[in-house]
Amino acid sequence: MEQQQQGEIAVATEAGLKRRHVHKFGGSSLADPVCYRRVASILEQQAEQQGGGRELVVVSAAGKTTNRLIQLVELAEAGDEAAGEAISALQAYQQSLIDGLLEGELHLGLSQQLADDMQLIAKTLEGQFDRFERNGLLAFGEVWSARLLAALLTSRGDKAIWLDARSFLRAEDGALVKVDTALSSELLKARLAEHTGRIVVTGFIAADMEGRSLLLGRNGSDYSASLLALLADGESTTIWSDVAGVYSADPRRVKEARLLERLSLAEANELARLGSSVLHSRTLQPVADSRQRLTLRCSYNPDEGCTHILRRAPRSGGARIVSSVDQIALIELKVLPQTHYEQTVAAIEAHLARHRLNPLTLQRQPDRRILRLAYTLEVAQGAFELLRDFQLQGSFTALIQREGYSLVALVGAGVTDNAEQCHRFYQLLADQPLEFVQVAKDGLSLVAV
């Protein structure tokens, strides 16, 4: 009898996971009450199209809430009296969202929860707090968004609950948090079996084995979404933001830029690896490891078009995208003369890869025994510290970091074999303060720093 009951539970659990669709909304999509209502309408429309009401919805902190929380923590750590004003301003903003969206008991309930949270934040900031407690403070933004959106959907007749990702997402702390997918999937399935309707989940946050708060890093909510689809064997993930998808160039800089309706996973990975603000490498890994479809869409104008990321070999022919990243740091080191240069560089790259700190691009100078590594400023400090601690073992010295660089790349299958595009690229760079150009081994990109 017990085995039969367990079997029934397993079947019910699997049934509850079938055809789940994941939708992720970023901070710009939740900036004010108008945005929240637009998101609710999108979810209602998607439910009709996808056979609905069982979506998993991942949310970021509303607007600039995370930045406000970071500033608040920094003020408190510095003993600045302005921390009190920052708390009041943050509470006023969050309360304005509640006031603009809810009425009656739901309004009272969320207002009281917000007041309680603010008291807890203020109390924590008054004392000494470690980095896990700091993570917990920064996680409030996602909690407020998930709680509010679930309440709004409920008020519109779509019964929804919110779920704190720390209740199922287990991870190991590090420069980049490493998620235990097996354990997290098990815990998630148990939570989903309790509720078959729409569930709003916090992005950006996870917990270690002791339940302490961990952060998945900037743009961690996108990763949370595709990871959630992987853990729940979801059918699709749609990332809604303030852009419709991947363009042939930055539309803010290039008027002729066009939206790419389809992009191969290989090209998407290369674009993400090179620091794209639209796609992120960690977001794409769960897509590669699962059966889910990935689509990028604009929440401000859902009918504007979209980009589908496809699991197919990219068509060769040349660059499809011009990508650029400002604010790049170069980390330089010198390999010791008594060692084999290529072997030492390979060991350094392997060490960085083990800690998930691969550079955007790099330049080898074997004649000078120099290695230069390019990183975004967000990641550069962590990479520098890792290399600093590895100097003796890694057989290198003269480690320095310089800032003030930019990166521009042509991305597309076969670009490195397209003589015309390569010639034009070098021609346009001729008058620029060029540091180096790197050709991707797989022929997917041509990168200049």
N, C-alpha and C positions, 0 to 999 in steps of 0.2 A: 504493500500500500504506500509506504514511504517513497519507494522508488518511482511509483506511478505519479505521486504528487510532485516529486522533483522534476519528472519528465514533463508534466503539464506546465509547471512554472517555467521550465526552459523554453517550451514551445510558445507560451504566452509572451515571454520576454523577447524571443526572436520575432514574433509577430508584431510586437510593439515597435520594433526597429525598422521594419520594412518600409521602403519608400519615404523615408524621412528626407526632407529637404532642409538645408541649412542656409540661412540668410544672415549676412553680417552688415551692420550699420556702424559707420565711423562717427567720430565726434562732430564733424561738420554736418552730418545728417540728423543730429540730435541737438542742434545748437539752441533752439527756442521752441515754444509751443507749436508754432506753425510747422516746424520740421518734424516734431513728434507726430502730429496728426497726419502729415504726409506719409511717414513711415507706416503708421497704422493702416492707412488706405492701401499702400503698396502690399502689405501683408494680406489684407483682405482680398485684394485682386489676385495675388499669387495663390492663395488658398483655393480660389475658384478654378484657376488654371491647372493647379497641380493636384487637385483632388483632396483638398485641404484641411486646414485647422490643426495639423500635427507638426508644424514646422518647428525647427530648432532655430532660435534667433539669437545671434551673438551681438553684443553691444559694447562699444567703447564708452569712455566717459564723455559726457555732454560738452560740446564746445571746447573751451580751453581749461576744463576742470583739472586735468592732470597737471598742467603747467602751474595752475594756481596752487595745487596741493604741494608741488615741489617747492614753489616760492615760499609757501607757508612754513614748511619744514625747515628750509634754509634760514628763514627769519628767526624761528624759534631756536635753532642751533646756535645762531649768532647772538642770542639774547636781545634781539631787536624788539622794542615795544610795539612796532608796527604789526607784529604777529597777531595781536588782538584785533586790529582793524581788518587784517586779511581774513581772519575767521568769520568776522561779521559779514564781509563782502561775499565770501563764498556761500555762507548760509543764505544770504539774501538772494543770490542767483539761483541756487537750488530751490528755494521756496517759491521764487517767481515761476519756475517751471511747474511746480505742483499747483500753484494758484491758477495758472493759465490752462490747466488740463483737467483737473479733478474737482468734484463737488462731494458734499455729504460725508459719509463715513470713510470712503476711500481717501478723501482730502484730509480729514482729521487724522486718520491712521498714519499716512505717510508724513504728514507735518510733525507728528509726535516722534516718529522714528528718526526723522532728520534732526530734530532738536536733541534727541538722545545721542545720536552719532556725534553731533557737534560738541556735546559735553564730554564724550569719551575722547575725542580728538584733542580738545583743550587740556584735559587731564593728562593725556599721554605726553603732550608737548611740554608740560610743566616740569616733568621729571627727566631722568636719563632713559633713553630708548636705544635698543640695538638696531642693526640693519633690517632684521626680520620684522620688528615692530614698525620701522620706517616703511618697509614694503606694505605692511598692513594699512598704514595711513594713506599711501598712494593708491591703494586698491579701492578706497571708498567711492571714487568717481564711477567705476564700473558698477558697483553695487547700487548706487543711486539711479543710474540709467536703467539697469535691469528691473529694479523694483518699480520705477515709475512707468516704464513701457508696459510691463505686465498689468499694472493697475489700469492704465489707459485702455488697453485691449479689453480687459474685463468690463470696464465701464461702457464700452461700445458693444457689449453682448458677446464677445469672444473670450470665453473663460481661459485665462492664461495664468501660469505661475512663473516665478523667477527662481533661478537656481544659481547658487554660488559655485563657480568652477572649482574652488578649493575643496569642495565636498567629494570630488571624484578625480580631479586632475593631479596625479602624483608625479613629482619630478625631483631631480637631483640638482642641487645648487652648483653654480659654476659661472664662468665668464658668460656663457650662454646656457641657460637652464636646459637640462636634458630630461625629457618626459619619459616616464615608464609607461609605454603604450599598452602593454599587456594588463598591468594592474589597473590602469586608468579606464580601460575598456570594460573590465569586469565591474568596477565600481559604477561607471556610467550606466551600464545596462540595468543594474539594480535600481538606479534612480529613475530611469525612463520607464521601467516596468510599473512604477507607482503612479504614473500619470501619462495618459495617452494623448492629451491635448497639446496645445502650443506651449512651448517652454522658452523663456527668455533667459539666456545664460551670460554670465559675466565674461568678457574677453580679458586678455592681458595678464590674468592672474592664475596662479597654481599654488600648490602647497607641497612641502617636503614630507618625508615619512613621519615627521613629528608634528605635522599640522601647521608648521610655520609658513607664513606668506612668502611666496616667491613671485617675481615679475618676469614676464616673458620678453621684456624689452620693447623698445619703440616699434610700433606697427605689430605688436604682439597679438592684437585682436584678430588680424587677418589670419595669422598662424593658428590662433584658437579656433577659428571657424573651419578651416580645412582639416585641422586635427580632429575636431568634433565629428566631422563627417566620416573621417577614417575610423574613429573609435566606435561610432554608431552604425557603421556600414551604410552611410547615407548615400542617396542617389546623386545629389548635386550640392554644390556650394555656390552661392551668388554673393559676391562682395559688392555692396552698394557704397558709393562714395560721392564726391563732388565732381568726378569725371566719368565719362561713359566707358572708358577702357584704355587700351593702349593705342597711342597715335604714332604716326610715322616720324613725328618730332614733337617737341614741346609746343602745344598750340598757343601758349602764352607768348612764345618767342617767334614762332613760324606760322604765319597766317595760312599758308598752303598745307599745313599738316592735316592728314586725313586719318579718320578712325579705321583701325584694322579690325575687321569683323572676325578674322580667324588668325590664330597664332599657334605654332607648334609648341609643344611642351619644351622641346630642346631650345628653341629661340627664346621662349619665356624665361627659362632657367638662366640663359646667358644674359638676358636683359636684367634679371633680378640680381645675378651675381655681380653685375657692374653698377649696382647701387640705384636702380630705378626706384622712383618714389611711388610708382603705381603697383609694381610687383616686388615681392620679397622672397628670397631663396627659401626661407623656412616655411613660407606659406605653400610653396610648390611641392615640397618634399612629401607631405601627406597625400597630395594629389597623385604623385608618381607611385606611391605605395598602396593605392586603393583603386576602386572602380568609379569613384565620383567624377562628375563633370564640374568644371570650373568656369564661371562666367563673371565678367566685370561689367557693372552697370552704374548709371548715375541716378541717385535718389531724387535729385532736383528735377530731372526730366527723364522719367523712365522710358519714354518713347524715342529718345535721342539716338538709340542704337546701343550696341554692346560689343564686347570682345569675348569670343569663346576660345579657351585654351584646349587644344586638341592633342590627343595621343596619336600622333602620326609622324613619320619622318618628314623633316622640313624639306620643302622644295628648293633645290639649289638654283642659284641665279644671281645672288648678290644681296646687298644691304636692303633691308626693308625699313629700318629704323635708325634715326640719328638720336643717340642718347647722350645726355650730359649731366654731370654732377659737380656742383660747386662745393667749396669747403672740403678739400681733400688734404690729408696729411701724408707725407712721405717719411717712412722709417728706414734709415740707412744703417748698415753694419758692414764690418770688414772681416773677412774670413782669415784666420791665422795662417801665416806662410808655411808652417810645417804640416798642414793638412791638405787633403785632396779637395779642391774647390767644389766640384760638382757633387761629390758625395756629402760634403758638409752642407751645401745648400739644400740638397734633397732631404737631409735629416731635419733641417730647420723648417722646411715646408711641411714635413710629416708631423713635426711637433705642433705647429700652428693648426694643422688640420685636425689633430686629435682633440684640440681644445676649441674646435669649430670657429677658428679665427683666420680663415683663408683670406688673403688680400684680394682687393678688386683686380689688381694687376701687379706685375713686378718687372724689374729690370735686372738682368744679370750682367756684371762687368768682370768676367774672369781675368782679364789682363790686369785690372786694378784690384782684383779679389773683393769687389764690392757687390752687395746685394741691396736693392732698393724695393720697398714694399709700399703699395698705395692702399690707404684705408679712408673711410669716412671718419669725420672727427668723433662720431659717437663710439666707434669701435677702436680707434687708434690707441687710446690710452690703455685699454685692456691688453691689446697686442703688444704695446711697448713694455708694459710691466711683465708680461709673460716672457718676452724675449730677454729682458733684463735679468730675470731669475734663471735663465737658461744659458747665459753667456759662457760660463765655465764648461759646462757639459757640451754645449753646442760648438765650442771651438771658434768663437768669433769675439770681436772687440769693437771699440769705437762706435757704440750704439747711440744714434741721435735721432731726434724727430723734428721735422720741419713742417710748418703749415703754410697756407696761402696758395694752394694749388687747385687746379680744376681738372676734370676728366671729360673727354668727349670720345664717343665711340660710334662706329658703324656696326650695326648688328643685323645679321641675316645669314642664312645658309649659303656658303660659297662666296662670301664677300672677299675673302683673302685670295681667291682665284680670279676675281673680276678685275682685270688689269685697268680698265677705264675708271672704276670707282676708286681703286687704290691710288692711281695717279692723281686723281682729282683731290683726294683726301690729303695727300702729301703737299700738293700744290697750294691748297687753302691754308695749310699749317706753316707754310714757308716763312711768313712774316710774324709768326707767333713765338713767344718765349718757350719753345718746346723743350721738355725734359727728356722724353723718350716716347717711342711708339712700340707697342707690343702686338704681335700677331698671335691670335688664338690658335692652339694646335689643332682644334677640331674645325677650324675654318669658319666659325660662327661670328667672329668679331675682329675688328681692327681698332685698337685702343690707343689714344694719345693722352699723356699727362703734360 
